[in-house]
Amino acid sequence: MSIENYVDEEYIDWTLVRTFIRTNLSNIPDEEIYVKKFSEGYSNMTYQLAIGNWEGVLRRPPFGEIPPKAHDMEREHHLLEKVNRAFPLAPKPYLFSEGGEMMDKHFYIMEKKPGIVLDQSIPAFYGTSEKVGPVVSDQVIQTLVDMQSVNGKQPDLQGIGKPEGYLERQVNGWIKRLNRSKTEDINEVKELEKWLVDHMPVSQNPTIVHNDFKLNNILFDEHEVGKVNGVIDWELSTIGDPMTDVGASVCYWGGKDDPDLGINIITDQPGFYSRREFIESYANKSGRDLSQVDYYVAFGFYKLAGILQQIYYRYSIGELPDERFKNMNKSVNNLLEMAELAKQKRLL
């Protein structure tokens, strides 16, 4: 990937950032800093940095006003310190700063994991989806299983989450968030919400929960198809019920018959596992009890609907004047219909 010298972002003095890096890390070349801004999506901002042959990644909150305690870079930095020791596919954090003269908000710098993201398409050099799909599917599932094989109760991971009551907090929290951001009456959502509360399974032993484990948060090797070099975007991770990551992963693992879900999907191409095959492979690799998987998939779709509804609400009141979000309410309804199918055990 080419790196462009990115110097036009307000509130960031990249010369001071370069000095900060060279002062606090060893063996950094005395060369110019080059910066490339990654897409910030709807959340934190990410920049790729290079000083000579050294590379890193800088993460910071969005510009402008942000809610208190939101976008906590210090927590993310400390969390990665713990998770990286237990699961090295997570990037290693290097430095944290309150910002000071360098920029308007706190930030941290971490290791740059090499690799490519499979998001909107499969790179031509990777080959056809028939060739790539089975290998990538298998390795995504294996990576999820490997992450969850880390004992969530080990000393290295203490202090980054509260596994007791995790699922209950998640379900009730997302019900509140979706209802606070409603822009219209959504068909039969109350019945679905009551079912999610009344049929909550007993959580399995706690593990690392990524909380956004999906295909485009995995870095694949550019030369060896399917080899996983890293897992990124750990800002929501904690210790909790591993099945929540399974349910969410299945939701993002789109199929060819899906309605518009408002997300990028390439797993609907020939060669990729179906959702049912995803679950069957996960069961074989993990040995976990999947008797309640439909619940977690239903909750996964409900949670994703809540995420998109929050975005659509901000669009509807003029906070996000971006026409990409104009029809996002339709995707929200589609996601809730998928949750209902999972609830009725008609999806997998």
Secondary structure, DSSP 4 states (H G I P E B T S, - for coil): ---------TT--HHHHHHHHHHHSSS--SS-EEEEEPP-TTS-EEEEEEETTEEEEEEEPPSS---TT-S-HHHHHHHHHHHHHH-TTSPPEEEEE--TTT-SS-EEEEE----B--SSS--GGG--HHHHHHHHHHHHHHHHHHHHTSBTTSGGGTTS---TTHHHHHHHHHHHHHHHT-SS--TTHHHHHHHHHHTPPPPPSPEEE-SS--GGGEEEPSSSTT-EEEE---TT-EEE-HHHHHHHHHHHS--TT----SS---TTSTTSPPHHHHHHHHHHHH----TTHHHHHHHHHHHHHHHHHHHHHHHHTTSS--GGGTTHHHHHHHHHHHHHHHHTT---
